[in-house]
Each structure stands twice: as structure tokens, then as C-alpha cells.
Amino acid sequence: MSALSDFLGGGGGGFPLLCRHNNTSGTLTIPADGTLVRLAIGAGGSGAAVSNAAGLAGGGGSGGYALDYLNVLTGDVFTHTIGAGGASIVNATTTGGTAGSAGGTTTVTASGYPSLTANGGAGGAFVAAAGTLTGAAGGTATGGAPGALLFTGGRGGSVTGATSTNSTTGGGAVNPFGLTAQTATRGGDITYASANSRSTGGGGVGGNGGDHLAAVVQPTGGGGAGGAALNNSTAGSANIINQISTTAPPAVLASLSTFLLDYFAGGGSSAQPGGPGGGGGAGSSASGGAGGLFAGGGGCFNSGTGGAGGIGGGGGGMFTTTTATSGAGGGGFVVYILLRKLG
């Protein structure tokens, strides 16, 4: 499949007749013959919530990413169904936990054309004791025209230290650049052998949230469009041109924003929201930061809430000894761009 840039400007010889963003279900009637680009994003899963003397709460997985293009005719009707983000979990009991909710599936269909499907991410898992935790899976993508781009979303962060406790992980991010499935845009992992009172940042579209690899008790930052967050650090990750910033310069946006969307910013530092495409920073005595567009929310322990995922992103997990509230998963999304070839 050709890149979208082959149709827009430059040597492609085409121009857009319409560009429509959709976060609610509906239809599109094609106003003129042309080439229709379809982008579908599945919804993110919410983080788990644990209220207990000990335990682990994982972030949710992000939704899948599906992109294709079709030659269409005037009057064709496309129907899109937008997946709902996994709902925030409120766990009021002080003796257990509740797993996160899965994100819903986003589909685009039309008579005579192949369906395009982006599945939702799984809800975060929990353990109401010391132990390990497997990160929630990102959503897959299926269907589309031949050559469709189908990318699995980033998973929620995992915990592998056998005696880890009182800790949370960030949610995964959507994978629009087609990086290594599940892992490159995941929430931060906790791998220190006996981690206690840790939280990790949410994944960004270009790299994972910061990992906990050593005996450093501080929340980690969120991944960004420019790569993964630093390990064992509160700093957020870089934007698409490797600046530590939760924004991207206008000149960059003008050249890269193929869907009239900005997802090229950096991740949030501790407890701060990510910019568009950047994961939220993890929190401890403050809530986890929200994920930017397509990115995961940061995990949180002690007090506050898990960070919400941006569109398609997984929500962060929450651990406390009182009522725990996790981050919600971001809802699904559909973009249509109709192009007409010149000449």
C-alpha cells in the first residue's frame, strides 16, 4: 500500500475533498468519486484498581490501528461504529481489587467493500498481594483492502519482581508508526526484584513509559513521539524531533500531520499530562497524568487516581489502602480523507 503522502501534494497529484474526524458512531455519504483513506482506532482498556494492604494494579492496553484506502463512487455510504473506552474502575472495598474494563471495537463498513476493524485493548489486571503482574494486551487490527496497515496496540505495563507490592503501571499507547507490536508503545514496566511503592508512566506513540529497574522510589515519566522515557527517572520523553517538550514546533506539524492531527509531542513528567502522542507521567501522592492523543495514562499509588488514556490509549492503574479509582481508557476514533486524482 502506498503512503498517504503519495496522494497529498508533492508528486502525488491529488488533493483532499474532505477530511472528517469521528469520535461518535455514524455514517459518511461519499460526495464525489475518488480515493477514500480510512483510519480506525480501537478503544483503550481502563486500568485496574486495588484497595488493600498489599497489591499491584496494571494499566490497560491500547486499541489497535487500521489504515487502508479504496476507490469509491459518489453515493457510497460508509458506516462507522466507535468503540467505547474502558470505564474507570472505583474499588471501594479495602480488602481486594477490581480488574480494568476492556475497550470496545471500532469498525468501518460499506456494502461492496471490505470491513476495517480495530479491536479494543484489554483492561488492566490486578493482584491483591505481593507478586507479579502481566501487562494488559493491546488490541489487534484486521480486515481492510489488500495492503492495509494493521498494527497491534501497546500493552499495559507489567511487574516481574517476585516480591513486588503496592505498585502500579501505566497504560499502553496506540502504534501509528508500526513499531514492534505490544512492546514499543507499552506502559512502563517494573522489573526491580523487590519493588515497593512504585508507579510507571504511560506509553507514547514513539516509545514506552519509563521503567523501574532499580531501588529508586519515584514515579517515572511518560513515553513520547520521539522515543521511550528514561528509566528510573521522573522526566518525560522527547517529542518527534528529540526535544524534551510536550509540544511539537509548528513547522514539524505542517510537514507531518497527515490526518490534520497532532500526535508528535513528548511525554509528561511525574504526575503531569503528556502532550499529543505523549504518555502521562506516573503519580504517587498526586494523580497519574493523562495521556495525550493516542497515548496511555500514568499509574498512581498512595493517593489520587490513575491517569486517563487519550483517544485509543490505556488508562493507568491505581493502588491505595482506601478507595481506589483507576484511569479510564480512551475511546475509539475514525478518520476519513477523500482524495481526487488530478488529470
CORGI-V998375 format. One line per field, one symbol per residue. phi: phi as a letter, one per 30 degrees, with the letter a starting at -180 (. if undefined). Layout:
phi->???
This chain:
phi->.ddeddccihddicbddabbcbcbdlbbcddadlccccbbbdddddddbbbadalbbcddddddbbbabbdbbejeccccccdddedeccccdcblabddcddddcbbbadibddbbbddddddcbbcadlbbcdddddcbbiideiedbbddddddcbcddcdahbbbdddcdcdcideeicdcdddcccddbdbibbbdddcdcldddcccbdbcadcdddbdckddddhbdddddddcicdacbcdeddddccddchbcbbccdddeicdddeicddddbbcbddddddeiccdddbbibjbdddddeidddddbbaccdcbdddddddabbcbcbbddi
